[in-house]
């Protein structure tokens, strides 16, 4: 009987850790979406590409 109770405890703890990881993965997804929706990020990429182009033109 004691072993059975212990087994249930272990199972519950495993479930809890799984849920923690689930929540963490969801939060990272949301963070990524926010990063991709951020307008400042797009501007940064544009300027970076422009500077790359200017550098290539300078060396050509």
N, C-alpha and C positions, 0 to 999 in steps of 0.2 A: 504493500500500500504506500509506503514511504517513497519507494522508487518511482512509482507511478506519479505521485505528486511532484517529485523533483523533475521528472520528464516533462510534465505540463509546464512547469516554471521555465525550463530551458526553451521549450517551444515558444512560449510567450515572449521571452526575451529576444529570440531570433526574429520573431514577427516584428517586434518594436524596432530592432535595428534595421530591418528591411524597410519599414515605413520611414525611418529617419533618412535612409539613402534616397528613397523615393522623393521625399520632400526636398532634399538637397538638389537632386537632379532637376526637379521642377523649377526650383529657384534659379538654378544656373541657366536654364532655358529662358526664363523670363529676363534674366540679366542680359543674355545674348540678344534677345529681341530688342530690348531697350537700346543696346549698343548699336544694333543695325538701324534702328529707327531714329537714332540721334542725328540731327541735321548737321551738327558741327563736325561729326566724323566724316560725312560726305565731303564737306568743304576741305577737310584736311587731305583726303585722298586726291581730290581734284588738284590742289596746289602741289601735292607731291608728284603727281603725274606730269604736271606742267613743268616743274623744276627738272624732272628727268629728261623731258623733251628738250628743254633749253640747254641742259648739259650736253646732250647728244649733238645738238646743233653747234654748240661751241667747239666740240672736238672734231666735228666733220670737216 
